[in-house]
Amino acid sequence: MRISRWLADRWVMGVALLVLAYLSLPIMVVAGLSFNRPASRLSYDFNEFTLDNWTHPCATSDMCDAVVRSVQIGFIATVVSTVLGTLMAFALVRHRFRGRSGINLLIFLPMATPELVMGTSLLALFVWSDNQLRAIFGFGVPQGFWTIVIAHVMFCVSFVVVTVKARLAGMDRRLEEAAMDLYASEWQTFRRITLPLVLPGILAAALLAFSLSFDDFIITNFNAGTTVTFPMYVWGAAQRGIPPQVNVIGTAMFVIALLLVGASSLRGRRARRAALTAPAVGAGTAKSRP
């Protein structure tokens, strides 16, 4: 009876742990292969343990150039999409205006549209724009770094809006009202109450946008021109043998993302505690005034 009761109380947690282990299995394999010295470039079997892959991650200069280029594109696309998406989320949650429901529907279209359709549509748009600019002004915008950035911003904005909206919808507006009742200005309320509470959602949206941008292949392949990003390098290297340093880059990106999520979660907890205690402290101070 004790065993059955123990299992009944913890079977949900057990199933959750099994699902997490299943989802983490590919990551564990990649992390293990990052310490492997393969017998040949076409072999994926674990042959010999080595640290050379981590001590010399740039064994091929083309791969490191592609990684740096993907990081640059991801950083620019993340900053732009996070700013635009956060402003849109605040407007959709905090304000009522004509066309609000239609905008909510349009936000989900880039998320629901297949990447193949979006990639070909953006390709047609960039080619048409380049031809028109060359015909009118004598110069165009060739496909390359900046066309990839524009394409990534277009599909990352939707994910940022949805993530920040979820955070805003779950936030207690009474905390802001209490701060303003204690003579805080709108800017002080936003800086000390609203922003700390929404910041974990913004950071989560930024991390999601960077991951989507760094990982994208289909849309990038249509609009890259001669620019090679890290996913495109991996796709091309698969035909002649993927170097083991690719596993190092994948493992490092996962560890960095995990650390950022942990730091954001810890900061969010501290911000919530500070926001919950701030009105009470202010109320005590207000009552003590003559």
Protein Blocks (a to p, Z undefined) as FASTA:
>chain_A
ZZmmmmmmmmmmmmmmmmmmmmmmmmmmmmmmmmcccfbfkbcbdfbgcfklmmmmmlpl
klmmmmmmmmmmmmmmmmmmmmmmmmmmmmmmmpccehklmmmmmmmmmmmpcfklmmmm
mmmmmmmmmmmmmmmnopacdddjklmmmmmmmmmmmmmmmmmmmmmmmpcfklmmmmmm
nopafklmmmmmmmmmmmmmmmmmmmmmmmmmmmpmklmmmmnomaccfklmmmmmmmno
pafklmmmmmmmmmmmmmmmmmmmmmmmmmmmmmmmmmmmmmmmmmmpZZ
